[in-house]
Amino acid sequence: MAQDPQPNDMLLATLWNQTSVEYKGNAMTVYALAKIRLDQALADKKWTGAPNEQKGDYQNLPPAVVLDVDETVLDNSAYQVWNIKAGQSFSLKTWRCGMSR
């Protein structure tokens, strides 16, 4: 007799991430707003995203955009699915193996 699968919050979260219209709509909205804000920031040489940390002659430095990679610019949901199927959670070893393929 087959056993019922154990509850797994990551399964539901990953499924939602891969199939949800709301997730896609939210991501598209956030990137659209980011483009508007980036255009505004580039038009103002005095603007900085880190006003307390930015010192010196930052106005003459090239602009930089800093992002958190996973689930921001990289869809790592396939790795999440692999973890769920393998009964594992994130580890640098398996992440690096997957990234080298």
C-alpha positions as CSV (number, residue, x, y, z in Angstrom):
1,M,0.0,0.0,0.0
2,A,1.3,3.4,-1.0
3,Q,2.0,5.9,1.8
4,D,0.5,9.4,1.8
5,P,3.2,12.0,1.1
6,Q,4.3,14.0,4.1
7,P,3.1,17.6,4.1
8,N,5.8,19.9,2.7
9,D,5.4,23.7,2.7
10,M,8.1,24.0,0.1
11,L,6.0,21.9,-2.3
12,L,3.1,24.4,-2.2
13,A,5.4,27.4,-2.3
14,T,7.3,26.1,-5.3
15,L,4.2,25.1,-7.1
16,W,2.8,28.6,-6.6
17,N,6.0,30.1,-7.7
18,Q,6.0,28.1,-11.0
19,T,2.4,28.4,-11.9
20,S,0.8,31.4,-10.3
21,V,-0.4,34.3,-12.4
22,E,-0.2,36.4,-9.3
23,Y,3.5,35.7,-8.9
24,K,4.2,36.6,-12.5
25,G,2.1,39.7,-12.3
26,N,3.8,40.8,-9.1
27,A,7.3,40.2,-10.6
28,M,6.4,42.2,-13.7
29,T,5.0,45.1,-11.7
30,V,8.1,45.2,-9.4
31,Y,10.4,45.3,-12.5
32,A,8.3,48.0,-14.2
33,L,8.5,50.2,-11.0
34,A,12.2,49.5,-10.7
35,K,12.7,50.7,-14.3
36,I,10.8,53.9,-13.5
37,R,12.9,54.5,-10.4
38,L,16.1,53.7,-12.1
39,D,15.4,56.2,-14.8
40,Q,14.6,58.8,-12.1
41,A,17.8,58.0,-10.3
42,L,20.0,58.1,-13.4
43,A,18.6,61.6,-14.2
44,D,19.7,62.9,-10.8
45,K,23.5,62.7,-10.2
46,K,23.0,63.5,-6.5
47,W,20.7,60.5,-6.0
48,T,22.0,57.5,-4.1
49,G,20.3,54.3,-2.8
50,A,22.5,54.4,0.2
51,P,22.4,57.9,1.6
52,N,23.9,57.0,5.0
53,E,26.7,54.9,3.5
54,Q,27.6,56.8,0.3
55,K,30.5,59.1,1.0
56,G,32.9,61.1,-1.1
57,D,32.6,61.9,-4.8
58,Y,30.0,59.3,-5.6
59,Q,28.3,61.4,-8.2
60,N,31.2,60.7,-10.6
61,L,31.2,56.9,-10.1
62,P,29.4,54.7,-12.6
63,P,25.9,53.6,-11.5
64,A,25.4,50.2,-10.0
65,V,22.3,48.1,-9.5
66,V,22.4,45.6,-6.6
67,L,20.0,42.6,-6.6
68,D,19.4,39.5,-4.5
69,V,19.8,36.8,-7.1
70,D,17.6,33.9,-6.2
71,E,13.9,34.4,-7.1
72,T,14.8,37.9,-8.2
73,V,16.8,37.5,-11.4
74,L,17.2,33.7,-11.3
75,D,14.4,31.2,-11.3
76,N,15.8,28.6,-8.9
77,S,12.5,26.7,-8.6
78,A,13.8,23.7,-10.5
79,Y,16.4,23.3,-7.8
80,Q,13.7,23.6,-5.2
81,V,11.8,20.8,-7.0
82,W,14.9,18.7,-7.0
83,N,15.3,19.3,-3.2
84,I,11.7,18.3,-2.6
85,K,12.0,15.1,-4.6
86,A,15.3,14.3,-2.9
87,G,14.0,15.0,0.6
88,Q,16.7,17.6,1.1
89,S,17.0,21.3,1.7
90,F,19.4,23.9,0.3
91,S,23.1,23.1,0.6
92,L,26.1,24.8,-1.1
93,K,27.3,21.4,-2.4
94,T,24.1,20.5,-4.3
95,W,23.6,24.1,-5.4
96,R,27.1,24.2,-6.9
97,C,26.6,20.8,-8.6
98,G,23.4,22.0,-10.2
99,M,24.9,25.2,-11.3
100,S,27.8,23.4,-13.1
101,R,25.5,21.5,-15.4
